[in-house]
Amino acid sequence: MAYFADLTSYSYGPVEPDVLNVGWLGKGNTFCVGPTPVAFREALRELCQRPINKHRGYHVCEFCKLADPRKGNGQVRVMDQLGRVFVAPTMILHYVEAHQYLPPEVFIAAVLNPRTTSLDGLGDWGA
């Protein structure tokens, strides 16, 4: 999986203006850590259980030292009340729970109070 800094323009798939990256972490790059609200983790888990835009291969967590590290291959998307769209890999839930990744506050707020999400078809290349 490619590394993209949080809140930069999305460019991993088809170019989509006004779509922002969140949670595209990679070894050798720093990221914010800290606690996240339980309600946020629950809402994020629901999104990650039904990913969109699955890729042909799997990404393996670069931070785990397990024989069988966590894998992911899809995305979740969420639009906040201001119309900003955030795209994250499904690995974001693992990063939050296992590595204490703290996403930007605007993303947490969007997940907790979305205008729409990928569960509604937002940003699905196959939709």
C-alpha positions in Angstrom: 0.0 0.0 0.0 1.2 3.5 -0.8 1.8 6.0 2.0 -0.1 9.3 1.7 0.0 12.0 4.4 -3.3 12.7 6.1 -5.6 15.3 4.4 -3.6 15.3 1.1 -5.5 14.9 -2.2 -6.4 11.3 -3.0 -4.5 9.8 -6.0 -4.3 6.1 -5.4 -7.0 5.2 -8.0 -8.8 7.3 -10.6 -8.1 11.0 -9.9 -10.9 12.4 -7.9 -10.9 16.1 -7.0 -11.7 17.2 -3.5 -11.2 13.7 -2.0 -8.8 13.6 0.9 -6.5 10.8 2.2 -6.7 9.5 5.8 -4.9 6.6 7.3 -2.6 5.6 4.4 0.2 4.7 6.8 3.6 3.3 6.0 6.7 2.2 7.8 9.2 5.0 8.1 6.6 7.7 8.2 5.3 9.2 11.5 1.7 9.4 12.4 -0.3 10.8 15.3 -1.2 8.5 18.2 -3.7 8.8 20.9 -7.0 7.5 22.2 -10.1 7.6 20.0 -13.8 7.5 21.2 -15.5 4.1 21.4 -18.4 5.4 19.2 -15.9 6.3 16.5 -14.3 2.8 16.6 -17.7 1.2 16.4 -18.8 3.3 13.4 -15.4 2.8 11.7 -15.7 -1.0 12.2 -19.1 -1.0 10.5 -17.7 0.9 7.5 -14.7 -1.5 7.3 -16.9 -4.6 7.3 -18.2 -3.6 3.9 -15.3 -2.1 1.9 -15.5 -0.7 -1.6 -12.9 -0.4 -4.4 -11.1 -3.7 -3.5 -7.7 -4.1 -4.9 -6.3 -7.2 -6.5 -3.7 -7.8 -3.8 -3.6 -7.4 -0.1 -1.7 -4.9 2.0 0.1 -6.4 5.0 0.5 -4.2 8.1 4.1 -2.9 8.1 4.0 -2.3 11.8 3.1 -5.8 13.1 5.8 -8.3 13.8 3.4 -11.3 13.7 3.9 -14.4 11.5 0.5 -13.7 10.0 0.0 -9.9 10.1 -3.3 -8.1 9.5 -4.2 -7.7 5.8 -6.5 -5.4 4.0 -7.4 -4.6 0.4 -10.3 -2.2 0.2 -11.4 1.4 1.1 -14.0 3.2 3.1 -15.3 6.7 2.3 -17.2 9.2 4.3 -18.5 12.7 3.6 -18.7 15.2 6.4 -21.5 17.8 6.8 -19.5 20.3 4.8 -19.3 18.0 1.8 -15.6 17.0 2.2 -14.9 13.4 1.2 -12.3 11.3 3.1 -11.0 8.0 1.8 -9.2 5.5 4.0 -7.9 2.0 3.6 -9.8 -0.7 5.5 -6.5 -1.2 7.4 -7.4 2.1 9.3 -9.4 0.2 11.9 -6.4 -2.1 12.6 -4.1 1.0 12.8 -6.5 2.7 15.3 -7.0 -0.4 17.5 -3.5 -2.1 17.4 -1.2 0.9 16.8 -3.2 3.7 18.5 -3.3 5.7 15.2 -5.2 9.0 15.8 -6.9 10.2 12.6 -7.5 13.9 12.1 -10.3 15.3 14.1 -12.3 16.2 11.0 -12.3 12.5 9.9 -13.4 11.4 13.4 -16.2 13.9 13.3 -17.2 12.8 9.8 -17.4 9.1 10.8 -19.4 10.0 13.9 -21.8 12.3 12.0 -21.6 11.6 8.3 -23.6 13.2 5.5 -23.1 10.0 3.6 -20.6 7.1 3.4 -19.4 4.3 1.2 -22.1 2.1 2.8 -24.5 4.3 0.7 -22.3 3.9 -2.5 -20.2 7.1 -2.0 -17.1 6.8 -4.2 -17.6 3.2 -5.3 -15.9 2.7 -8.6 -18.2 -0.1 -9.4 -21.4 1.8 -8.5 
